[in-house]
Amino acid sequence: MDAIEKTEEIVLSTTESVCPECLARVPATRVAKGNQVFLRKHCPEHGEYQVCIWEGEPSYLGWTNAKIPTSPTVCATEVSQGCPFDCGLCPEHRQQTCCVLLEVTNQCNLHCPVCFAATSPVAKDEPGLEVIEGWYRMLMNSGGPYNIQLSGGEPTVRDDLPEIIALGKKLGLVFFQVNTNGLRLATDEQYVSRLKAAGLNCVFLQFDGMSDDVYVKLRGKALLDSKKKAIEVCAAHEIGIVLVPTLVPGVNDSQIGDILNFAISKIPAVRGVHFQPVSYFGRYPVEPKDTDRITIPQVLREIEKQTDGQMKIAHFRPPGGEHSHCSFHGNFVLMPGGHLKPLVQENTSGCCCQSEPIADGAKRARQFVARQWSAAHSEAGQRKQQPGPQAGMGNVASLDEFLERVSTYKLAVSGMAFQDAWTLDLERLKQCFIHVVGPDNKLIPFCAYNLTNRQGQALYRRGQ
């Protein structure tokens, strides 16, 4: 980035995007100015748009993994109008599936200002078990089994969610997680027991901060005690837990370190923290400003700063599966004495120059998530009470002991920057490996499925 910082403006590369007003496909450029990288595009009808997509170190040019594109295992649509209008997946897609989201309800027991989903308090829309079985069979016939995330709405409003999981397991799907606000899990332990018995592996828990003012701002009510109780109940039933903060500048970006420290205190019950910088889906009459966003390098710098260097930028890597500028990941082991050990060697390049088939990255990601995000299976991980940082500590004197510790006390820290109508880069979208079963039982890349114009009109999402 040094050469960029010495130049007022450099066009790095070209791509395509969409107009935030009409969603027409438009040409776009990636432009570096100082230590920022912008996506700039022009719609003949609605004018020019520019949004910051990268800011500061680690550098945009250095944060990359070379990949060889791979076609989807099964293409359900033909190329007609071009990306992003032919999703299904189409032959132009450059990655295979890792995780599939199934929206099992449009109902929710919250009404959050920041939410991907289109929830309705009145018009209930819940697919029956026979429809969901059709989804499962389609996925198995399309290269599965894939990791499954049950979502909504709020999936735990369905009393038959355990039956939905059990059906998928019976048909050969291996890993199930539930994307949830945790409210029912905190109050209905019998329901959690049924989920565990059905084969639930992981709770993907909305967890935005360590103070109730954050939840009041983002979710409409004080929820911290309910979140902690949900973690306690899931841990008691040996269900893996991943904390999922939606990061909003000026609201909870100052609590990144507090969230990570809390997660560390709950190892091995908490298996990971997955940060999601806010994206703008739905109706936004006023275009979001760059100060309303937080980029991947900003998140990484805040992690290092707020953990006092326990987690450093150099401990994190770009992804091997999806596009390099979509996410980051790092793994840490809680060692005897309570200190963290990163599971990578520090380097400053962040670059892997040897190309590999991108499908290999999707397969590795699928296997890693299924292994890491599930509950720990060692003796320590199966205790009913969660040990704190000092519990179960001893001298790690052998390789076997270290590997056991890694298996039980590892915390995966990651983040993913979802794209909206302002930030959408079709090159990134074509490498997406998180897919949603959309209309007509077709697989839609996550950011295409949730994409809306400024008035909230969607390309693919049901009910919008």
Beta strands, then each sheet from edge to edge (+ up, - down):
strand 1: 10-18
strand 2: 25-33
strand 3: 36-43
strand 4: 47-55
strand 5: 64-68
strand 6: 99-103
strand 7: 147-151
strand 8: 176-180
strand 9: 202-206
strand 10: 240-244
strand 11: 246-247
strand 12: 270-277
strand 13: 327-334
strand 14: 340-342
strand 15: 351-357
strand 16: 410-416
strand 17: 434-437
strand 18: 443-445
sheet 1: 1+ 2- 3+ 4-
sheet 2: 5+ 15+
sheet 3: 11+ 12+ 10+ 9+ 8+ 7+ 6+ 17+ 18-
sheet 4: 11+ 12+ 16+ 13- 14+
end
